[in-house]
Amino acid sequence: MKLFSATLVLLASAVSAADRPNILFIFSDDHALNAISAYGGPLKEIAPTPNLDRIADQGAIFTRSYCSNSICGPSRAAILTGKHSHINGYLDNGYFDKEYLEDVNFAFDGSQTTFPKLLREAGYQTALIGKWHLKTEPEGFDYWERLPGQGSYYNPHFIQQDGSQKQYQGYVTDVVTERTIDWLKSGRDKDKPFVLMAQHKAPHRNWSPALRHMDLWDDVVIPEPATLFDDYANRHPSLKDQEMSIEDNFFYGWDMKFHGETPYPEYFGSYPNYEYRRMTEAQKKQWDASYEEENQALLAAIEAGEMTDKDVTRWKYQRYIKDYLRCIRSLDEGIGEVLDYLDESGLAENTIVIYSSDQGFYLGEHGWYDKRWMFEESFAMPFLIRWPGVIEPGTRSEALIQNIDYAPTFLEIAGAAIPETIQGRSLLPVLKAGGKAPEDWREGLYYFYSGEMTHRVPAHDGVTNGRYKLMHFTRDDSWNLFDLKVDPQELNSLHDDASYAQVLKEMKTLYHDLRDEYRMSDSTLPAHRLGQGWWKQRYQKTLGKVAANGSDYELVFIGDSITQGWEGAGKETWNEFYGDRKALNLGYSGDRTEHVLWRLLNGELENVDPKAYVVMIGTNNTGHGLTPAAETAEGIKLIVELLKDRSPESEILLLSVFPRGQQPDDKMRVRNEEINGIIETYAYDDQVHWLDLTDTFLNEEGVLTKEVMPDALHPKQKGYRMWAEAMEPTLVELLK
């Protein structure tokens, strides 16, 4: 992929590589703040994390650090791009209704600009080792070695850069640690600064510990969270519908480490433990020695009628939390080994060390495991950073930060320009001010979750200002409001409390302000129509064309049914004007801006780099719901920005949204004219060209005649010829 050379310049080009700090970004999966002793919490004394604490003690700990979307892949995408999920296009992990999506692959669009690409262009060596979980291969890295999918805990395979797989014997956390130190020792170019992303699988489900830790805490009863048996009263009813509860949603083999089929389906779901199947016979023997005695004791107690339902839930909690913390123990040990090597090698002095995780996790709070909700336990994510000579040891920051801030922080640290399209803010001013936020720092954070089927957590978004949190549930347009100072466990929504009416009003204002700031609306949230068979077929056929001929196309039309009509009423004109120009039609009937965004972010631009794009979209945003002009225009702007990012050498011909309605005062005609008044300003550089074709289709009285558009929307043959002839002088210039 070509990058905008103008978007990346060294602010101090005379600075030598030795003067720019290295960046070691250590990242885990599903690490709850309550399982990091530096954050305090009920597990601090039972399960300390001395090496993570070492980073905090020697640097800074951020106590109000949050994710933008509490799920693995989207959080990683937000970190790489510095953008919210609806902008980078990776909304969720892609687990949809298999009835009509089983043969569609959803993956992170790796062709977009990411901070590793920009850092590499700035002279940094970039590397990634460990978990990736974005389905496409990593781009922008000089070296990478990744786990396939979620990866495996025991004797894991790693995908190599040549596409082959290499298996390592042992425990995955140890392997990632070893590979990280090996690269630091002998894999890097010692004449360049580096950014190394060392990314662990642990402590992701199914929480399989290293053999050396399987008996940790066997003689300890871990304290239960106060909300283990939450009844979900006084909050949105969807809390009762989720499928991530310790009581109801653990698997007999996968989670609870039993063998065979469950004899008690009322307590355990059926799913085998595939991690056990990966182990050697010696490893299995040690596993069984650790688990089987407890397993058989539980089964005997249930059979004897000695266990109530709550007793079984408590047993499951103990099995879960101990295995989870055992995984953390290995993770902390590995981090200690890496920190020791940095000290021994002399790298520590000029290496920034960051520890984070893709989101938090539920350790029994509200009766849950997993994440996804905007409640604090999974919304909050750890952020520890050590930077010798810059960050005072023991710094504690309460600044509101989010994972979209990481990319601009890394870029500013490296002396590279931050692209205007990045939505996060560099943390450098906070780091250099002893953790104190500048006066112009953000007042709140925005959160979004798409509502994928896994675990049945509903779609919701919301905002927090640190004291109050407002959650909006999409399916019934309802609200929950929490006062985190008086109700830190978020047990009682105050949205109907008259004494909080002013707070609710202010938080709703913040909600709408942040949605506007981050460009979130129905018109900008990528959405597919794969449930409609013809749409899915057209999409898959287009992907086939792109895979076979993507690099050959010189002219690409993007739009809705009006553009698709080049294959119908406009076919003769298309053949005449574009038949010899290697043109591709990306028009889909009924599409709005959000559908175009989804398609372009999910494969339709793969290897496509034409001389010119022609974009005409937005009339369905008007026609389907009279969408506000500013929202439709923002969707169009995102499409233009996406094309500029993916094809910086291509010309973009942005057309006015075509007129609707026969008469000038038709409300949809008026709305489209409002849109055009905004989007014509997008042609502010040499790459984007504006062409208003409105008058082309109207008679002298401003009437859209049936001779041109019989339904006052779709051109007939004459209309397509008028369109082509009006564009031709501009296209001739652009296609030179």
C-alpha positions in Angstrom: 0.0 0.0 0.0 1.2 3.5 -0.8 1.2 6.0 2.1 0.7 9.7 1.9 4.2 11.0 2.1 2.8 14.3 3.2 1.2 12.8 6.2 4.4 11.6 7.7 7.5 13.8 8.2 10.1 13.8 10.8 9.8 16.8 13.0 13.5 16.7 13.8 15.2 14.9 10.9 18.6 15.6 12.3 17.9 13.5 15.4 19.9 10.3 15.3 18.3 6.9 15.8 20.0 6.6 19.2 18.2 9.7 20.4 14.7 8.4 19.6 13.3 6.0 22.2 12.5 2.4 21.5 8.9 1.3 22.2 8.2 -2.1 23.7 4.4 -2.5 23.8 3.4 -5.6 25.8 -0.2 -6.5 25.3 -2.4 -9.3 26.8 -5.9 -10.4 26.2 -8.8 -10.0 28.7 -6.7 -8.8 31.7 -8.9 -7.3 34.4 -7.7 -4.4 36.5 -8.7 -6.4 39.6 -6.0 -9.0 38.6 -3.2 -6.4 38.6 -2.0 -5.7 42.2 -0.8 -2.2 41.2 -4.4 -1.3 40.8 -5.4 -2.5 44.2 -8.5 -4.5 44.5 -9.6 -7.6 46.4 -7.0 -9.9 44.8 -4.0 -7.8 45.6 -2.6 -9.8 48.5 -3.7 -13.2 47.2 -2.4 -12.9 43.7 0.2 -10.1 43.4 1.8 -9.2 40.1 5.2 -7.9 41.1 6.6 -7.4 37.6 3.6 -5.5 36.3 3.8 -3.4 39.5 7.5 -2.8 38.7 6.4 -1.0 35.5 4.0 1.1 37.5 6.5 1.8 40.3 9.2 2.8 37.9 6.9 4.8 35.7 3.2 5.6 35.7 -0.2 3.9 36.2 -3.3 5.3 34.6 -6.4 4.7 36.7 -9.0 5.9 34.2 -7.9 4.1 31.0 -10.7 2.7 28.8 -11.3 0.9 25.6 -13.5 2.2 22.8 -15.1 -1.2 22.1 -14.8 -4.0 24.7 -13.9 -6.9 22.4 -10.6 -8.3 21.3 -10.2 -7.6 17.6 -11.9 -4.2 17.5 -9.7 -3.0 20.4 -6.6 -4.1 18.5 -7.9 -2.3 15.4 -8.5 0.9 17.4 -5.0 0.7 18.7 -3.4 0.2 15.3 -5.4 3.0 13.6 -6.1 5.5 16.4 -9.8 5.5 15.3 -13.1 4.2 16.7 -14.5 1.0 15.3 -17.0 2.6 12.9 -14.2 4.5 11.2 -11.6 1.7 11.0 -14.3 -0.7 9.9 -13.6 -3.5 12.4 -16.8 -3.5 14.5 -16.6 -6.9 16.1 -15.0 -10.3 15.8 -17.3 -11.3 12.9 -19.4 -14.0 14.6 -22.7 -13.6 12.9 -25.7 -15.7 12.0 -24.3 -18.6 10.0 -27.5 -19.1 8.2 -26.5 -16.5 5.6 -23.0 -15.5 6.6 -21.1 -18.8 6.8 -19.2 -18.2 3.6 -18.4 -14.6 4.2 -15.1 -13.7 5.9 -15.0 -10.6 8.0 -11.5 -9.2 8.6 -9.6 -6.1 9.5 -8.8 -4.0 6.5 -5.0 -4.0 6.7 -4.6 -1.7 3.7 -5.5 1.3 5.8 -2.9 3.6 7.5 -1.7 2.3 10.8 0.9 3.5 13.3 3.4 0.7 12.5 3.4 1.7 8.8 3.9 5.4 9.7 6.7 4.5 12.3 8.4 2.3 9.7 8.4 5.2 7.3 9.8 7.4 10.0 12.8 5.1 10.4 11.7 2.7 13.1 12.1 -1.0 12.8 8.7 -2.6 13.5 8.0 -6.1 14.9 5.0 -8.1 16.2 5.2 -11.4 18.1 2.3 -13.3 19.5 -1.5 -12.8 19.2 -2.8 -10.8 16.2 -6.5 -12.0 16.0 -7.5 -9.7 13.1 -7.8 -12.4 10.4 -5.7 -10.6 7.7 -2.0 -10.8 7.9 -0.1 -8.0 9.7 1.0 -5.1 7.5 3.6 -2.5 8.3 5.9 -4.8 10.2 9.5 -5.6 9.3 9.2 -8.8 11.2 6.2 -10.7 12.5 5.4 -14.1 13.9 1.8 -14.6 15.0 -0.6 -17.1 16.6 -3.3 -18.4 14.2 -6.7 -17.0 15.4 -6.9 -17.2 19.2 -3.8 -19.4 19.3 -3.3 -22.3 21.7 -2.0 -22.5 25.2 0.0 -25.7 24.8 2.7 -26.5 22.2 1.4 -23.6 20.1 1.8 -23.1 16.3 3.0 -19.7 15.0 2.4 -18.5 11.5 5.6 -17.3 9.9 5.9 -14.4 7.4 6.3 -16.9 4.5 2.9 -18.4 5.4 4.3 -21.6 6.9 3.5 -22.7 10.5 6.1 -23.5 13.1 5.3 -25.4 16.3 7.0 -24.6 19.6 6.9 -27.0 22.5 5.8 -25.6 25.8 3.5 -23.0 27.1 2.4 -20.1 24.9 3.2 -17.3 27.3 6.7 -18.7 27.8 7.1 -19.0 24.0 6.0 -15.4 23.4 8.4 -14.3 26.1 11.3 -16.3 24.6 10.6 -15.1 21.1 10.4 -11.5 22.3 13.8 -11.7 24.0 15.3 -13.6 21.0 14.3 -10.8 18.7 15.6 -8.1 21.0 18.9 -10.0 21.2 19.5 -11.0 17.6 16.5 -10.1 15.4 16.6 -6.4 15.3 18.8 -3.8 13.4 20.7 -2.2 16.2 21.2 0.9 14.2 17.5 1.7 14.2 15.1 2.5 17.0 12.3 -0.1 17.3 8.7 -0.6 18.1 8.0 -4.2 19.2 4.5 -5.4 19.9 4.8 -8.5 22.2 1.2 -9.7 22.4 0.1 -12.6 24.6 -2.8 -15.0 24.4 -3.2 -15.1 28.1 -5.4 -14.8 30.1 -8.0 -15.4 27.3 -10.6 -18.2 27.7 -10.2 -21.1 28.4 -7.7 -20.1 31.0 -5.3 -23.0 30.8 -2.4 -22.5 33.1 1.3 -23.5 32.7 1.9 -26.9 34.2 4.1 -25.3 36.9 1.2 -23.3 38.2 -1.7 -25.8 38.1 -1.7 -26.3 41.8 -1.4 -22.7 42.8 -4.1 -21.6 45.4 -5.4 -25.2 45.8 -5.5 -24.5 49.5 -7.0 -21.0 49.2 -10.7 -20.0 48.9 -10.7 -16.9 46.7 -13.1 -14.3 48.0 -16.2 -14.0 45.9 -17.2 -10.7 44.4 -20.2 -9.1 46.2 -22.2 -9.2 43.0 -21.6 -12.9 42.1 -25.4 -13.5 42.4 -26.5 -10.1 40.9 -30.3 -10.2 40.2 -29.9 -7.5 37.5 -32.7 -5.4 38.9 -33.0 -1.6 38.3 -31.1 -1.8 35.0 -31.9 -2.6 31.4 -33.7 -5.9 31.0 -31.1 -7.2 28.6 -28.8 -7.8 31.5 -30.9 -10.9 32.2 -30.7 -12.2 28.6 -26.9 -12.4 28.3 -25.1 -15.7 27.9 -21.8 -15.1 29.8 -22.8 -16.1 33.3 -20.8 -18.3 35.6 -24.0 -20.0 36.7 -25.4 -20.9 33.3 -22.8 -20.6 30.6 -19.6 -22.6 31.4 -18.7 -25.7 29.5 -17.9 -28.9 31.2 -14.7 -29.7 29.3 -13.6 -26.4 27.8 -14.0 -24.2 30.9 -14.2 -26.5 33.9 -11.5 -29.0 32.8 -13.6 -32.2 33.0 -13.4 -35.2 30.6 -16.2 -36.7 28.6 -19.8 -35.6 28.4 -21.5 -33.8 31.2 -23.8 -35.9 33.4 -25.3 -32.7 34.6 -26.4 -30.5 31.7 -28.4 -28.3 34.1 -25.0 -27.1 35.4 -22.6 -27.4 32.4 -22.8 -27.0 28.7 -21.1 -29.6 26.4 -17.9 -28.5 24.7 -14.7 -30.5 24.8 -11.3 -29.2 25.9 -9.2 -29.0 22.8 -6.2 -27.6 24.7 -6.0 -31.0 26.5 -5.9 -32.7 23.1 -2.8 -30.7 22.2 -0.8 -31.9 25.1 1.8 -34.7 25.2 1.1 -37.7 27.3 3.4 -36.4 30.1 1.6 -33.1 30.1 -1.8 -34.8 30.2 -0.6 -36.8 33.2 0.3 -33.7 35.1 -3.0 -32.0 34.1 -5.0 -34.9 35.4 -3.1 -35.1 38.6 -4.0 -31.4 39.2 -7.7 -31.5 38.3 -9.2 -35.0 38.5 -9.4 -35.4 42.3 -11.4 -32.1 42.6 -13.5 -33.0 39.6 -14.5 -36.3 41.0 -15.2 -34.9 44.4 -17.7 -32.4 42.9 -19.5 -35.0 40.9 -19.8 -37.2 43.9 -21.2 -34.4 46.0 -23.8 -33.5 43.3 -24.8 -37.1 43.0 -25.2 -37.3 46.8 -27.4 -34.3 46.8 -24.9 -32.3 48.9 -24.7 -29.3 46.5 -27.3 -26.6 46.0 -27.4 -24.6 42.8 -25.5 -21.8 44.4 -22.9 -24.2 45.8 -22.2 -25.4 42.2 -21.9 -21.8 41.0 -19.4 -21.1 43.8 -17.4 -24.2 42.9 -17.3 -23.0 39.2 -16.2 -19.6 40.3 -13.3 -21.0 42.3 -12.2 -23.2 39.3 -12.5 -20.2 37.0 -10.8 -17.6 39.1 -7.9 -19.8 40.1 -7.2 -20.9 36.5 -7.5 -17.2 35.3 -5.0 -16.1 38.0 -2.7 -19.0 37.2 -2.5 -17.7 33.6 -1.7 -14.2 35.0 1.1 -15.6 37.1 2.9 -16.9 34.0 2.3 -13.6 32.2 3.8 -11.6 35.1 6.8 -13.9 35.2 7.4 -13.5 31.5 7.2 -9.7 31.7 9.8 -9.9 34.5 12.1 -11.8 32.2 11.8 -9.2 29.5 12.4 -6.3 32.0 15.4 -8.1 33.3 16.8 -8.4 29.8 16.3 -4.8 29.1 18.2 -3.9 32.3 21.0 -6.4 31.5 21.5 -5.3 27.9 21.4 -1.6 28.6 18.3 -1.1 26.5 16.1 -0.1 29.5 17.6 3.4 29.6 16.2 4.4 26.1 13.2 2.0 25.9 9.6 3.0 26.7 7.8 0.0 28.2 4.0 -0.1 28.0 1.7 -2.7 29.4 -2.0 -2.9 28.4 -4.7 -5.4 27.5 -7.4 -5.2 24.8 -10.1 -4.6 27.5 -10.9 -5.5 31.0 -12.8 -8.7 32.1 -15.4 -9.9 34.6 -14.0 -11.9 37.4 -17.4 -12.9 38.7 -18.7 -9.4 39.1 -22.4 -9.4 38.1 -22.1 -13.2 38.0 -20.2 -12.9 34.7 -17.0 -13.7 32.9 -16.1 -12.2 29.4 -16.4 -8.5 28.4 -18.5 -6.5 25.8 -20.5 -4.4 28.3 -19.8 -0.8 29.1 -19.8 -1.6 32.8 -16.5 -0.7 34.5 -14.9 -4.2 34.8 -14.7 -4.7 31.0 -14.8 -1.0 29.9 -11.6 -0.2 31.9 -8.3 -1.4 30.5 -4.9 -1.4 32.1 -2.3 1.1 31.1 1.1 1.1 32.7 4.1 2.9 31.2 7.8 3.3 32.1 9.9 5.9 30.3 13.2 6.6 32.2 14.1 10.3 32.3 10.7 11.5 31.3 8.1 9.9 33.6 8.7 10.3 37.3 8.6 6.9 39.1 5.4 6.3 41.0 3.3 8.7 38.8 -0.4 8.1 39.1 -2.6 9.7 36.5 -6.4 10.2 36.6 -6.6 11.6 33.1 -9.3 10.1 30.9 -7.5 8.1 28.2 -8.6 5.6 25.6 -7.0 3.0 23.3 -7.4 5.3 20.3 -4.8 7.5 22.0 -2.0 5.0 21.6 -1.3 5.5 17.9 -0.9 9.3 18.1 1.2 8.9 21.3 3.7 6.6 19.5 3.8 8.8 16.5 4.6 11.9 18.5 7.2 10.1 20.5 8.9 9.1 17.3 8.8 12.6 15.9 6.3 11.8 13.2 3.3 13.8 12.1 -0.1 12.6 13.3 -2.6 12.3 10.4 -5.6 14.5 10.8 -8.0 11.6 10.5 -6.7 10.0 13.7 -9.3 10.4 16.4 -7.2 9.8 19.5 -5.0 12.3 21.3 -1.3 12.0 22.0 -0.6 11.2 25.7 2.8 12.9 25.5 1.6 16.2 27.2 0.1 14.1 30.0 3.2 12.0 30.4 5.5 15.1 30.5 3.2 16.8 33.0 3.5 14.2 35.7 0.3 12.5 34.7 -1.8 15.7 34.9 -4.2 16.3 32.0 -3.8 19.7 30.1 -6.5 22.2 30.5 -7.9 21.5 27.1 -8.1 17.7 27.7 -11.2 15.8 26.9 -14.3 15.9 29.2 -15.6 12.5 28.4 -15.2 9.2 26.5 -17.4 7.5 23.9 -18.0 3.8 23.8 -19.6 1.6 21.2 -20.5 -2.2 21.0 -22.2 -3.6 17.9 -24.1 -6.4 19.5 -22.7 -9.5 17.8 -24.5 -12.8 18.6 -21.8 -14.2 20.8 -22.9 -14.1 24.5 -26.0 -12.2 23.5 -24.9 -8.8 24.8 -27.1 -6.3 23.1 -25.9 -3.4 20.9 -25.2 -0.3 23.1 -23.1 2.8 23.2 -22.5 5.5 25.8 -20.4 8.1 27.4 -18.6 8.7 30.7 -17.1 11.8 32.2 -15.4 9.8 35.0 -18.2 10.5 37.6 -21.3 9.6 35.6 -21.9 7.0 32.9 -24.7 7.1 30.4 -25.5 3.9 28.4 -27.9 3.9 25.4 -29.5 0.6 24.3 -30.2 0.6 20.6 -33.0 -2.0 20.4 -35.5 0.0 22.4 -33.9 3.5 22.5 -33.6 3.4 26.2 -31.1 4.8 28.7 -29.3 3.8 31.9 -27.5 6.4 34.0 -25.0 5.5 36.8 -23.4 7.6 39.4 -20.0 5.9 39.9 -19.2 7.8 43.0 -22.2 6.6 45.0 -22.7 3.3 43.1 -19.3 2.1 41.9 -20.7 -1.4 41.3 -23.3 0.0 38.9 -26.3 -1.7 40.5 -28.9 1.0 40.1 -29.7 3.1 37.1 -30.8 6.6 37.9 -32.3 7.5 34.5 -35.8 7.8 36.0 -34.7 9.5 39.2 -36.0 13.0 39.3 -33.1 14.2 41.4 -30.7 13.3 38.5 -32.8 14.9 35.8 -30.2 17.7 35.2 -27.4 15.1 35.2 -29.2 13.0 32.7 -29.7 16.1 30.5 -26.1 17.0 30.7 -24.9 13.5 29.9 -27.2 13.3 26.9 -25.7 16.5 25.7 -22.2 14.9 26.1 -23.4 11.8 24.4 -24.6 13.7 21.3 -21.5 16.0 21.3 -19.1 13.0 21.4 -21.0 11.2 18.7 -20.7 14.3 16.5 -17.0 14.7 17.4 -16.3 11.1 16.5 -18.5 11.1 13.4 -20.9 8.5 14.6 -24.4 8.2 13.0 -26.4 5.7 11.0 -24.8 7.1 7.9 -21.2 6.5 9.1 -21.6 3.2 10.9 -20.7 0.5 8.3 -23.6 -1.9 7.7 -24.1 -4.8 5.4 -27.2 -6.2 3.7 -26.0 -9.8 3.5 -29.4 -11.1 4.6 -30.7 -10.1 1.2 -29.7 -12.9 -1.2 -29.2 -10.8 -4.3 -27.0 -8.3 -2.4 -24.8 -11.0 -1.0 -24.4 -12.6 -4.4 -23.5 -9.3 -6.0 -21.0 -8.6 -3.2 -19.4 -12.1 -3.6 -19.3 -11.7 -7.4 -17.6 -8.4 -7.0 -15.0 -9.8 -4.6 -14.3 -12.5 -7.3 -13.8 -9.8 -9.9 -11.5 -7.8 -7.6 -9.4 -10.9 -6.7 -9.0 -11.7 -10.4 -8.6 -8.3 -12.0 -8.3 -5.7 -9.2 -5.1 -4.2 -10.4 -6.3 -3.9 -14.0 -9.2 -1.5 -13.3 -8.6 2.1 -14.4 -12.0 3.5 -13.6 -14.2 2.6 -10.6 -17.8 3.8 -10.1 -19.1 3.8 -6.6 -22.8 4.3 -5.7 -26.3 2.9 -5.3 -29.0 1.8 -7.7 -28.4 4.8 -10.0 -24.8 3.5 -10.5 -25.9 -0.1 -10.7 -28.2 1.0 -13.5 -25.2 1.3 -15.8 -25.8 -2.4 -16.2 -29.5 -1.8 -17.1 -30.8 1.3 -18.7 -27.3 2.7 -19.1 -25.6 -0.4 -20.5 -25.4 0.9 -24.1 -23.9 4.2 -22.9 -21.5 2.4 -20.5 -20.2 0.2 -23.3 -19.7 3.2 -25.5 -18.0 5.5 -23.0 -16.3 3.0 -20.6 -16.1 -0.3 -22.4 -12.4 0.3 -23.3 -11.5 2.0 -20.1 -11.3 -1.1 -17.9 -14.1 0.1 -15.7 -15.6 -1.6 -12.6 -19.2 -0.9 -11.3 -19.6 -0.9 -7.5 -23.2 0.3 -7.5 -25.7 -1.6 -5.4 -29.4 -0.9 -5.5 -30.8 0.5 -2.3 -27.4 1.2 -0.7 -26.8 4.1 1.6 -23.5 5.6 2.6 -23.2 3.1 5.5 -23.5 0.2 3.1 -20.9 1.6 0.7 -18.5 2.0 3.7 -19.0 -1.6 4.7 -18.3 -2.9 1.3 -15.2 -0.8 0.7 -13.9 -1.8 4.2 -14.6 -5.5 3.5 -12.7 -6.4 0.4 -14.1 -4.4 -2.5 -10.9 -2.3 -2.7 -8.5 -5.2 -2.3 -5.7 -4.6 -4.8 -7.8 -2.0 -6.5 -5.8 1.1 -7.4 -7.4 2.8 -10.4 -6.6 6.0 -12.2 -9.9 7.4 -11.1 -13.0 6.8 -8.9 -16.4 8.3 -9.6 -18.5 8.6 -6.4 -22.2 9.4 -6.3 -24.0 8.3 -3.2 -26.5 9.6 -0.6 -29.9 9.7 -2.3 -31.1 6.7 -0.4 -30.0 8.3 2.9 -32.5 11.0 1.9 -35.2 8.7 0.4 -35.3 6.0 3.1 -35.6 8.4 6.1 -34.9 11.9 5.2 -31.5 11.7 7.0 -30.2 15.1 8.1 -27.9 16.5 5.4 -24.9 16.8 7.7 -25.0 13.1 8.6 -25.3 12.0 5.0 -22.5 14.4 4.1 -20.3 12.9 6.8 -20.8 9.4 5.4 -19.8 10.7 2.0 -16.7 12.4 3.5 -15.7 9.1 5.1 -15.9 7.4 1.7 -13.7 10.0 0.2 -11.2 9.8 3.0 -11.2 6.0 2.7 -10.4 6.2 -1.0 -7.7 8.8 -0.4 -6.1 6.5 2.2 -6.2 3.4 0.2 -5.4 4.9 -3.2 -3.4 8.1 -2.6 -2.4 8.3 -6.3 -5.9 7.9 -7.7 -8.1 10.8 -8.8 -11.5 11.0 -7.1 -14.4 12.6 -9.0 -17.1 13.4 -6.4 -20.5 14.0 -8.0 -23.4 15.9 -6.6 -26.2 13.8 -5.2 -28.6 13.6 -8.1 -31.9 15.5 -7.8 -35.0 13.7 -6.5 -38.7 14.6 -7.0 -40.1 16.3 -10.0 -40.5 19.8 -8.5 -37.9 22.1 -7.1 -39.7 22.3 -3.7 -39.8 18.5 -3.2 -38.5 17.9 0.3 -36.1 15.2 -0.9 -34.8 17.5 -3.7 -34.2 20.2 -1.1 -32.4 17.8 1.2 -30.1 16.6 -1.6 -29.3 20.2 -2.4 -28.3 20.7 1.3 -26.0 17.7 1.1 -24.4 19.0 -2.1 -23.8 22.4 -0.4 -21.7 20.6 2.1 -19.9 17.9 0.1 -18.6 20.4 -2.6 -16.2 21.6 0.1 -14.5 18.2 0.1 -12.7 19.0 -3.1 -10.0 20.9 -1.2 -6.9 19.4 -2.8 -5.6 18.2 -6.1 -6.9 14.6 -5.6 -10.6 15.3 -5.1 -12.6 16.9 -7.9 -16.1 18.2 -7.6 -18.7 18.1 -10.4 -22.3 19.3 -9.9 -24.5 17.6 -12.4 -27.8 18.8 -10.9 -28.7 21.1 -13.8 -27.8 18.5 -16.3 -31.0 16.6 -15.6 -33.5 19.5 -15.1 -35.4 21.6 -17.6 -35.4 25.4 -17.5 -38.1 25.5 -14.9 -36.1 23.1 -12.6 -38.4 20.2 -13.3 -37.1 16.7 -13.4 -39.1 15.3 -16.3 -40.2 11.7 -16.8 -38.3 11.7 -20.1 -35.1 11.8 -18.1 -36.1 10.1 -14.8 -39.6 8.5 -15.0 -39.7 7.9 -11.2 -37.9 11.2 -10.4 -35.0 9.1 -9.2 -33.6 6.6 -11.7 -32.4 7.8 -15.1 -33.6 6.1 -18.2 -31.4 5.6 -21.2 -31.4 9.3 -22.1 -30.5 10.2 -18.6 -27.5 7.9 -18.6 -26.2 9.5 -21.9 -26.7 12.9 -20.3 -24.7 11.8 -17.3 -21.8 10.3 -19.4 -21.6 13.3 -21.7 -21.5 15.7 -18.8 -18.7 13.8 -17.1 -16.6 13.1 -20.2 -14.5 16.3 -20.4 -13.5 15.8 -16.7 -12.8 12.1 -17.1 -10.7 12.7 -20.1 -8.4 14.9 -18.1 -8.3 12.6 -15.1 -7.6 9.5 -17.1 -4.7 11.0 -19.0 
